[in-house]
């Protein structure tokens, strides 16, 4: 089985939203789709949180030194 990716999960989530918005699903199927969508949403949120923690900025100073800083700081939260 292939590893679940953020992109694949997001595409599946978008498909579920379209199906639910269409209003054509029987109630039981709609509930199952909703549950699947919630799981996909949680997975995507987890992946985004992981990536956010890894993102850093590389800042080059005038003297040529490169400094690594966290992308998220108290100022931009």
C-alpha positions in Angstrom: 0.0 0.0 0.0 1.3 3.5 -0.9 2.2 5.9 1.8 -0.6 8.5 2.5 0.5 11.9 1.4 -0.9 15.4 2.2 -1.7 16.1 -1.4 -3.6 12.8 -1.9 -5.5 13.3 1.4 -6.4 16.9 0.5 -7.7 15.8 -2.9 -9.8 13.1 -1.3 -11.1 15.6 1.2 -12.1 18.0 -1.6 -13.9 15.1 -3.3 -15.8 14.3 -0.2 -16.8 17.9 0.3 -18.2 18.1 -3.3 -20.2 14.9 -2.7 -21.6 16.1 0.6 -22.5 19.5 -0.9 -24.3 17.9 -3.8 -26.9 16.6 -1.4 -27.5 13.5 -3.4 -26.0 10.9 -0.9 -28.3 8.8 1.2 -28.0 9.7 4.9 -25.9 6.7 5.9 -23.5 7.3 3.0 -23.3 11.0 3.9 -22.4 10.1 7.5 -19.7 7.7 6.4 -18.3 10.3 4.0 -18.4 12.9 6.8 -16.5 10.6 9.2 -13.9 9.9 6.4 -13.6 13.6 5.8 -12.9 14.3 9.5 -10.1 11.7 9.5 -8.6 13.2 6.4 -8.9 16.7 7.8 -7.1 15.6 11.0 -4.3 14.0 9.0 -3.9 17.1 6.9 -3.8 19.3 9.9 -1.2 17.1 11.6 1.0 17.2 8.4 0.7 21.0 8.2 1.7 21.3 11.9 4.8 19.0 11.3 5.9 21.1 8.3 5.3 24.4 10.1 7.7 23.3 12.8 10.4 22.5 10.2 10.1 25.6 8.1 13.0 28.0 8.7 14.2 31.2 7.2 17.7 31.6 6.0 18.8 35.2 6.5 22.1 36.5 5.0 23.7 39.4 6.8 25.7 42.1 5.2 28.9 40.5 6.3 28.0 37.4 4.4 27.1 35.3 7.4 24.0 33.1 7.1 21.7 32.7 10.1 18.9 30.2 10.4 15.7 31.4 12.2 12.4 29.8 12.9 9.8 30.9 10.4 7.2 31.2 13.2 8.0 33.7 15.9 5.9 35.4 18.6 5.6 38.4 16.2 3.9 36.6 13.4 1.6 34.2 15.3 
